[in-house]
Amino acid sequence: MTKGDPATTGGDATTTEVGSVFVSNYPPYSFWGADQTPHVREALAGPAPQDGLLGLYLHIPFCRKRCKFCYFKVYTDKNAKDVGRYLDALGREVEQYAASPRVAGRPLEFVYFGGGTPSFISAKQLRGLVSSVQASISWDGVREVAFECEPGTLTRPKLEAIREIGVTRLSLGVENLNDRILEQNGRAHTTKEIDRVAPWIRDLDFEQVNLDLIAGMVGETWESWKTTVQKTLEMDPDSVTVYQMELPYNTIYSKQVLDGKTAVPVADWELKRAWQDHAFEQFEAAGYEISSAYTVVRRDSGARFVYRDSVWQGCDLLGAGIASFSHVDGVHFQNEPSWTPYLERIEAGESTVTRAYRTSERERWNREAILQLKLGRLDPAYFERKFGIDLFEEFAPVLEQLKRDGMLDAGEGSICLTRQGLLRVDSLLPAFYSARYRGARYT
């Protein structure tokens, strides 16, 4: 077997090496295959559940520029005609899903515009996409519509259109507030563009404004990071998401390292954790509380993450767009990852699914436990009610080891990570994996 990713091998790494660290799903994608795609048809042909949440993810894969640390499926070379054709395909794909027995008539709990850069498309294109999607599946009753933005793509009219379509959480990809660091890491925007759009966002009074930061970008120092955290506080967002920089395989930085053209340019894990811990301390002192291993929310804001919580509780998720991921009735699947085949399949009325994996009952509860631990806590009573399993019994050796290592509080009847456990959560999660997935490639 090839060397596994940190996301499946675990261990308390010191230096930052090439490989996925952030745990976004379970079981690992490398176990998905084309031979299991018939399970997707079976899942979609099944009856709609009496209860259970349904969400929609729309992948907008366009960017002004590819960041050097980006590992998502994005394009920087598409013209207006290409974008229009793609958005038409998105609408058709949602229409296909909406016609299936599993989906037909079910209300959406949330809609998530991700990318890439959803704010790359024009206001006219956005309104057209939403009109097309809502012709197939209404989101009048959704609890959340989340929308990711890159500051340099925003204008006042575009923000007005984003507000008009019902976006409740606007997530601004700030990443850092130092122009030298932004440029060095290949970001398209500058702090001037952030300053330009901030008043418009305040004026439009979005229900929740989230700012994204990355601890450990190339060129970061203690001084620059402290300044970024302070400036973020001054912007007074409802919530802040802080990721720790990593080097997945298909980033520009990772390719340079693997080709021997450069040494690993990213700070070690202890320093990145220290930076994130500093950010959390400053936010808590300013009236925020920790919501997950990556997020803080202002206590008086009412901020929430419906998409996150629903996905981590095993909801049905329809992922529309190139390379998008979905899960329906315990079946996980991914769309065609190449531009022309994706569009041609949609335009021919065919399924775009290229690989899938049908989970077992154990894998389903195991997945929820792994993802929900990223909140910093697990509710054993929830798992007893939903799955009839005892987490203390199922994970006894792992929990005991975490207690000995100082990563888990020893409270009776609860499973709660300590602060250090929370900062290291992605390196801890592989210990909860079934033995067959430890050491596997994550992608």
Secondary structure, DSSP 8 states (H G I E B T S, - for coil): -----HHHH-----S--BB--S---SS-GGG-BGGGTHHHHHHHHS---SS--EEEEEEE-B-SS--TT--S--BS---HHHHHHHHHHHHHHHHHHHTSTTTTT---SEEEEEES-GGGS-HHHHHHHHHHHHTTS--TT-SEEEEEE-GGG--HHHHHHHHHTT--EEEEEEE-S-HHHHHHTT-S--HHHHHHHHHHHHHHT-SEEEEEEEET-TT--HHHHHHHHHHHHHH--SEEEEEE--B-TTSHHHHHHHTTSS---S--HHHHHHHHHHHHHHHHHTTEEE-SSSEEEETTTT---HHHHHHTTT-EEEEESTT-EEEETTEEEEE--SHHHHHHHHHTT---EEEEEE--HHHHHHHHHHHHGGGTEE-HHHHHHHH---HHHHTHHHHHHHHHTT-B---TT-EEB-HHHHHTHHHHGGGGS-GGGTT----
